[in-house]
Amino acid sequence: MNKILKEFEETIDAIKKLKDVHESKLNDPISKGKWSIREIVGHLYYWDKYNLEKMVPIMANGVNLPQFPNHDQHNQEALSYLRDRTVESIVDAFIETRKELIDSISKIEEDVRFTIGKGKRQFSGKSFIKIFLDHDKHHLQQINGKLNT
């Protein structure tokens, strides 16, 4: 497994540790007007779900993948989708979906290049995941910041 996928997989361990944190801390916003850890994990899950279902299946050489959905709208859908789910079920869904996403993307040949939406930039499976690895790091910093208060 290449370095980027390995790092992407490491997020699973960080999220899995949340099962040992009291649920009230996970439901508390990270700061005023911000999401809770529960919502952040749900947000990460929902993006993985989107990529697994909509993007990875059509990744092939020369293909133009659809533009990413409107981020605000997609994030709102994620919160609605997860509204009645427990923290544990969201964590479990994240772990399962992330493993499936890693498995699917690792099957994409390294020389495959594609574009996204109206962009001209050529992506590989690896560079596509790098976008979301950076996204993970941002949210893991938020989570760790909250857990350390």
N, C-alpha and C positions, 0 to 999 in steps of 0.2 A: 504494500500500500504506500502510495507516495506521501510526502510530508504534509501537503495541504489536506488531503483526506484524513490523515492521521490526526492532525490538529482539529479538523472538523468533528471527528469522532470523539475527541477528548471533551467536547462540550457535554456529551452524554454523562460522563462521570461527574462533572460539575452540577448538572441538573439533578442527577440521581441523588446526590447528597442532600437535596432539599427535602427529601422524604423524612429526614431526621430533624427538620426544623418545625417548631410549633406552627400549626396552621394559621393562627392569628397573626403571626409575624409575616407570613406569606400573603395574607390578604390585606395587609396594611400598605397604603401607597408608599413608594420609596421616598417621596417628598410631596409637598402640597401641590395638588393639581396633576400629579404624575400617576403612572400605572403602579399596580402592586406587583410583587414578584410573581404571583399567580398569573396575572395578566401578561407579564413579560414572557413567561414560559409559554403561555397560550399563543402569544404573538409569534414566537419562534416556531412553535409547532405548526401554526397555520401557514407560514411561509414555506416550511418544509413540505407540508401537504400539497400546497400549490405547485411547487417545483416538481415534486414526485409525480403528480397527476397530469400537469399541463405542459411542463417544459422538457423534462428528461425524456419522456417517451418519443418526442419528435426530434431530439438532437441527432443530427446526421450532417455529413459533410455538405456544405453549401446551402443548408437550410436557413431560412429566416424565421426565428422563433417569434411568437407574438410579443408585443410590447408588454412590459410588466403592468399589472393593474394599477389603478390610482391607489397610491399608498394609504391615504387617509381612509378611503372607502374600504379597502381591503382590511385594514386594521380594525375598522368598526365592525366589519363582518366577522372577524375573528373573535372579538369580544362578545358579540351576539351569539355566535356558534357555541362558545364555551361557557355562557352565562350560568347554566345549571349544573356544570360539572365540578367535581371536587378537585382540589389541588392534586391529590394522588392520581386521579384518573387523567388529568392533564399532563402530569409528569410522565406517566406510563405511555400516553399517546405520543408525547414528544420522543421518548426513547425508541419506541417501536418504529415511528415514522422516520426518525433520523437514521436508524440502522438500515431501513429499506432504501432510503435516498442514497446513502453511501454505497450500498450494494449495487443499485441501479446505475449510478454515475460511474462507478469503477468499471463497468462493462463497456463504457464508451471508449473507443480506440483513441489513443493519444494524438493521432494526426487529424482527427475530426475537427473542423472549424465551422462555426456558424455565427450568424449575427442575431441581434435582438431588436425587434421593432424597426424603427427608422434609422437605427444606428448603423454605422459602417464598420465599427470595430469588430474584429474577428475574435471570437471566444473559443476556448477549448473547454472540455468538461472541467478541467482543473481551474482555469481562470474564472469560470462561472462560479464554482464553489468558493473561490477566494473572495468574491463579493460578499457572500453570506458568512464566511469565516470572520471577516472584518465586522460584520453586523453582529455576530455572536459575541465577539470581544467587547464591543460597545455595551451590549446588554449585560454581559457577565460582570463588567465593571460596576454597572448600576446595582446588580444583585448583590455583589460582594460588599459594596458600599453600604447598602441597607442592612445586611447581615452583621456588619461590624459596628452597628450603632447600638 
